[in-house]
Amino acid sequence: MIISNIIENFKIFKNIVKFSSKRIKIIFYSENKNYLKYSYLLIESFSKIYPNQILYVSSDRDDYIHSLKVKNLYVGYGFFLQYFFLKIKANNFFLTTTDLGNSILKKTKNINRYIYYFHSAVSTLRAYTSKAFDNYDMILCNGDYQVNEIKKRENLNNFKKKKLIKCGYLYFDYLKKNSNFNKKKNDEILIAPSWNYKEKNFINEDFEKIIEKLLYYNYKVRFRPHPEHFKRSLVFLNRIKDKFNSENFYYDDNIENINSMERAKCLITDNSGIAIEFTLVLKKPTLYYESKNKIHNDEIKDYESLQSFEDTVKDYFGFKFKYDEIQTINKLIKYSITRFKKEKIKKIDKFTKDNFFNMFNAINFVKKNIREILY
């Protein structure tokens, strides 16, 4: 075991040294395979123009690209990840990892341009730390709400202006390309809680009672944890798996969330960004369990004049309920489905057009503006 670890570490080190010996055109870094779907269309488009000039780097051994003309590099976590960020040289470094320069992921002069792209349609106001995007040179923004939020922070702190590209949310393109919007079998209730620093085990444990009540009413329930829960909430997740071991309960740990959204007739969450995708793309109702707000930004008071986009979506299209209403969740589900179809679904197209750049067309925008994006 020790010898095999030494051999593997030597191999990782050797590969990092090899790729650090010359400047690379484009690098993508991914924490794990859950994030590939957010970058795939970008990588696919770039690889056609710059074959064999893209390096896909991951901390996950099982996260790699084999169908495109892309080079792969596994770096793991810890020392080798930090060493890679310090030594690599590139023109364009794409990440969907926040807090660059505020953690072991350091920013160096070896990189001409650090570029952030979003893996969620939520605002920058609450779900991220106050410094989450400060050290990026360019950000591919989903809509004006993110542009306004980032500019406000820059003005408040007199920061150097980042280049904000009005791109649109690339994952919407991916969903449209890979989803079956008219899938007939949509008879499940999807439970997808967010992860939250302020919750015990980083998850709202009231969802256990919600699942219990749904099963009591004979609903088919699909429980889909957030990727962060697998790192931070294993005690609770294992309890859920053991407790609800029945034919109507599905524990969904698949890296792809499209199937779970297609099969659901409604979603129940608290603060998860999946609600935006579920409501605005698949056009189905979301029930929001209201308990604690997800606020990871310790400077949130500076942005009281701005409403977070997730709250805007919740207010326009969502259905809210509290702890004492869990007992009647059966009525809430029926009410939300009926009212959503009658009153809310017809407002979605205009809402998305007003709030997102290049809806379902973000990747074509990137292709047309590639010279502005790439160094």
Rosetta blueprint (number, residue, H / E / L):
1 M L
2 I H
3 I H
4 S H
5 N H
6 I H
7 I H
8 E H
9 N H
10 F H
11 K H
12 I H
13 F H
14 K H
15 N H
16 I H
17 V H
18 K H
19 F H
20 S H
21 S L
22 K L
23 R L
24 I E
25 K E
26 I E
27 I E
28 F E
29 Y E
30 S E
31 E L
32 N L
33 K H
34 N H
35 Y H
36 L H
37 K H
38 Y H
39 S H
40 Y H
41 L H
42 L H
43 I H
44 E H
45 S H
46 F H
47 S H
48 K H
49 I H
50 Y L
51 P L
52 N L
53 Q L
54 I E
55 L E
56 Y E
57 V E
58 S E
59 S L
60 D L
61 R L
62 D L
63 D L
64 Y L
65 I L
66 H L
67 S L
68 L L
69 K L
70 V L
71 K E
72 N E
73 L E
74 Y E
75 V L
76 G L
77 Y L
78 G L
79 F H
80 F H
81 L H
82 Q H
83 Y H
84 F H
85 F H
86 L H
87 K H
88 I L
89 K L
90 A E
91 N E
92 N E
93 F E
94 F E
95 L E
96 T L
97 T L
98 T L
99 D L
100 L L
101 G L
102 N L
103 S L
104 I L
105 L L
106 K L
107 K L
108 T L
109 K L
110 N L
111 I E
112 N E
113 R E
114 Y E
115 I E
116 Y E
117 Y E
118 F L
119 H L
120 S L
121 A L
122 V L
123 S L
124 T L
125 L L
126 R L
127 A L
128 Y L
129 T L
130 S L
131 K L
132 A L
133 F L
134 D L
135 N L
136 Y L
137 D L
138 M E
139 I E
140 L E
141 C E
142 N L
143 G L
144 D H
145 Y H
146 Q H
147 V H
148 N H
149 E H
150 I H
151 K H
152 K H
153 R H
154 E H
155 N H
156 L H
157 N H
158 N L
159 F L
160 K L
161 K L
162 K L
163 K E
164 L E
165 I E
166 K E
167 C L
168 G L
169 Y L
170 L H
171 Y H
172 F H
173 D H
174 Y H
175 L H
176 K H
177 K H
178 N H
179 S L
180 N L
181 F L
182 N L
183 K L
184 K L
185 K L
186 N L
187 D L
188 E E
189 I E
190 L E
191 I E
192 A L
193 P L
194 S L
195 W L
196 N L
197 Y L
198 K L
199 E L
200 K H
201 N H
202 F H
203 I L
204 N L
205 E L
206 D L
207 F H
208 E H
209 K H
210 I H
211 I H
212 E H
213 K H
214 L H
215 L H
216 Y H
217 Y L
218 N L
219 Y L
220 K E
221 V E
222 R E
223 F E
224 R L
225 P L
226 H L
227 P L
228 E L
229 H H
230 F H
231 K H
232 R H
233 S L
234 L H
235 V H
236 F H
237 L H
238 N H
239 R H
240 I H
241 K H
242 D H
243 K H
244 F L
245 N L
246 S L
247 E L
248 N L
249 F E
250 Y E
251 Y E
252 D L
253 D L
254 N L
255 I L
256 E L
257 N L
258 I H
259 N H
260 S H
261 M H
262 E H
263 R H
264 A E
265 K E
266 C E
267 L E
268 I E
269 T E
270 D L
271 N L
272 S L
273 G L
274 I H
275 A H
276 I H
277 E H
278 F H
279 T H
280 L H
281 V L
282 L L
283 K L
284 K L
285 P L
286 T E
287 L E
288 Y E
289 Y E
290 E L
291 S L
292 K L
293 N L
294 K L
295 I L
296 H L
297 N L
298 D L
299 E L
300 I H
301 K H
302 D H
303 Y H
304 E L
305 S L
306 L L
307 Q L
308 S L
309 F H
310 E H
311 D H
312 T H
313 V H
314 K H
315 D H
316 Y H
317 F H
318 G L
319 F E
320 K E
321 F E
322 K L
323 Y H
324 D H
325 E H
326 I H
327 Q H
328 T H
329 I H
330 N H
331 K H
332 L H
333 I H
334 K H
335 Y H
336 S H
337 I H
338 T H
339 R H
340 F H
341 K H
342 K H
343 E H
344 K H
345 I H
346 K H
347 K H
348 I H
349 D H
350 K H
351 F H
352 T H
353 K H
354 D H
355 N H
356 F L
357 F L
358 N L
359 M L
360 F L
361 N L
362 A H
363 I H
364 N H
365 F H
366 V H
367 K H
368 K H
369 N L
370 I H
371 R H
372 E H
373 I H
374 L L
375 Y L
